[in-house]
Amino acid sequence: MVFGWAQITLAPIIIVVAYIALAVGGFGSALISIPLLALLLPIKLVVPVVLLVDFIATLATGMRFRRDVVWAEIKPIIPTMVIGLIAGVTLLIELPARGVLTSLGLFILGYAVYSLVHHGRMRPHSKWWSVPTGFVGGVISGLFGMGGPVYVVYLAGRIVQPAHLRATLSAVFSTNTAARLVLFLFSGLLIQKEVWTTAACLLPFMVVGLLIGHQLHLKLNRSQIGRLISLLLLATGACVIWKAFAGS
């Protein structure tokens, strides 16, 4: 696959911005990188590429905050997460690219609207919600690589301390990413030369984004950043749906 000037110029910028968001907020890299890269590259290339980059980023972030992880909140999620991941990866392989793009665009629009209208902490969630949370988050992660919002909504209703929430989310994302890596290997999605070469080219920009984000973490207003990201996602979701129906 030959990349044009737009891919070569814009893809690194997208990765830097995505991992600044991860370093500042603890999640959100895939919400930015996958839909924006999908405007430049085939969706079935984008998802495994971002998986490889995310695996290293979430592992590094998770190790940094490992002492604050609430493992008791993670264990109930894992069994149904694995089942959901298998279902999601199967859909990614079987669905036509237009179907994947359309579903991705609708998911992004839905989450963007939710983020814009939701304010403040929700009431505590029952631990039984871990079952559908694990499954739905797994399906969305396997299909789009973007199951993070599902886990954020659930765990934000379970964990009070921001430091513990951030660390636990990082651990969930690391577990999810590692499981997807295994599934993608067995499914053949990672057995593409383009996936590895593209990921290798983008890795340095991921590091740059994390370094900048860690410096900005204590200086920025997270609520304002979240609102800007939501507005960006709103526009991005519409663009992804347009691309799906334009057939480009």
N, C-alpha and C positions, 0 to 999 in steps of 0.2 A: 504494500500500500504506500502510495506517494503522498506526503503531506504538502499542502499548499502554504502560502505565506500566512494566511489567517490562522491555521492550526498552529504553526510554528510560533507565531507572535502572541496569540491570545491564550493558548492552553497554559503556558507557564504563569501568566498573570492570574488566571482562574485558580490555579493550584495555590499560589501564594496567598490570595485572598481567602480561600477555603480554609487553609491551615492557620491563618491568623484568627479566624473565627473559632476554630477548635481550641487553640491555646487560650483565647480570652474567655470563651463560654463553656468549655468542657465538651462540647459536641457541635455538630452542624457542618462539618467539613463536607460530608457526602451530599447534604442538602444543597450546597452551593456547587461543588465540583461536578457531580453527575449530571444535573439538568443543563448546566452551561456547556460542559464538554459534549453533551449529546446534541447540541446545536452545531458542533463542528465535526464530530466523528460518529461512526455507527454506534448505536446504543449497545450492541452486543460486544463491542470492543471496549467501550467506556466502562461498563460495570466491572469486568475483571481487572482492567488497568487500575481503577480507583481502589479495588480490593487490595491489590498488592501494595500500593502506596499507603493506604489506610492501615494495613497490618503493621507496618513499621511505625507509623505515627501513633496509633493507639497503644501499641506495646510500650513505646517510650513514655507516653503520657501516663499510662497505667502504672508503670514502675515508679514514676515520680510521686504518685499519690497513694501508693499501695497501703500505707499504714492506716489510712482513713476509710478503707473499704469496709462496708457492712455486708459480710459474706452471707449472713442469714437471709438477706433480701434477694440474693442472686440465685441461691440453690433451687428455690421452687420454680424459677423461670426457665431453667436450662432444659428440662425434658421436653416441654412443648415447643421451646424455641428450636430444638433440633428437628422435630417433626415439621414445623413450619418452614424451616430452611430447605428441607428436602422438597417440599411442595413448591416453594418459590423458585428454586433452581430449575425444577422440572418445567415450570411455566416459562421461565426465561428461555429455555432451550426450545420448547415446543411452539410458543406463540410467535406469530409474525412480528417483525420489527415495528410495524405500524401499531399493532395492538399494544406492544410494550410501551411505546412512546406515548400513546394516548392515555393509557392507564397511569403512566408516570406523571404526565401533565396534570391530570385530574387530582392525583394524590398531592402534588405540590400546591395546587390552588387551594385544596381543602385545608392543608396544614397552614398555609399562609393566612387564610381567613381566620382560622382558629387562633393563631398567634396574635393577630391584630385585635381581636375582640376579647381575648382572655386576659384578665389582669388579676394579679395576686395569687396567693396560694390556695389550692383546692382543699376541700375537706378530706380527711384521711381515707384512704382506700382499704377495703378488706383484702386480706392476704389471698383470698380465693381468686381475686382478679389477676393473680400471677399466671394462672392457667391460660386464659384468652390472651393476656398480654404477651406471653412467651410465643404462642402460636402465631398471632397476627403480626407481631414484630418480626418473627422468623420468616413468614411468607413475604412480607414487604422487603426484608433484607435480602432474601434470596433472589427476588425478582428485580428489585431496583437498587439494592445496596443502601437503602435509606430507611431502615427500621428504627433509627434513633428516636424520632419523636414519640413513638409508641412507648418506649421504655422511659423516656423523660416524663411523660404524663403520669405513668403509673408510679414510678419511684419518687417523683415530687410529692405524691400523696402519701408516701410511706416514710420518708426520711426528712427530718426537720433541719438538721445542721447542713448548711451549704457546703462545707468542706467534705462532709461524709457523702452528700449527694453527688458531688462532682467526682469524687474518687470511685464511688460505686458505679456510676455511669461509665467511667473509663474502663472499669473491670468488665462490665457487661459488654461493652463494645469490643474489647479485646477478645473475649470468649466467643462472641458472635463472629468476629472477623476470622478467627482461627478456624472455627467450624466451617465457615464458607470457603476458606482456602482449601480445606480437605475436599469438600464437595465439588468445588470447581475443578480441582485436579482430576477427580474420578470421572466427572462429566465431560472432560475434554475442553472446557472453556478456557483453561489456562495453557493448553497445548497449541498455542499460536505464537509465532515469532513476533508478530506485531505487538502483542500484549506485553511481552517482556521488554522489548526495545523501547516502547512508548513509556512504560513504567520507569525504566532506568533513566530516561531523559527527564522525567518529571520529578524524580526523587530529590534532586538538589533544591528544587523550588519549594518542595514540601518542607525541607529543613529551614529554608529562609523564612517561610511563613510562620513556622513554629517559633523561631527565634524572635521575630518581630512581635508575634502575639504574646509571648511570655514577658516581653518588655512593656507591652501596653496593658497587660492584665490589670494592674493596680491603678491605671491612670484614666480608664474609660468608664463611662456610664453604661452598664450592661443592658439596661432597659432601652436606652436609645439605640444601642447597637442591634438589639433584638428587633426593634421596630424597623430599622433600615433593612435588615436581612429579610424580614417578612415582606416588605414592599418589593425588594429585589426578587423574592421567590414568586410573588404574585405576577410580576411581569415575565419571569422566566417560565412559569407554568403555562402561561398563555402562548409564549413563543414555542414551547415544546409541542403543544397540541397543534399549533399552526404548522410546524414542521412535519408532524405525523400526517396531516391531511394534505399537505402540499406534496408529499411523496418525495422530498429531497433527502 
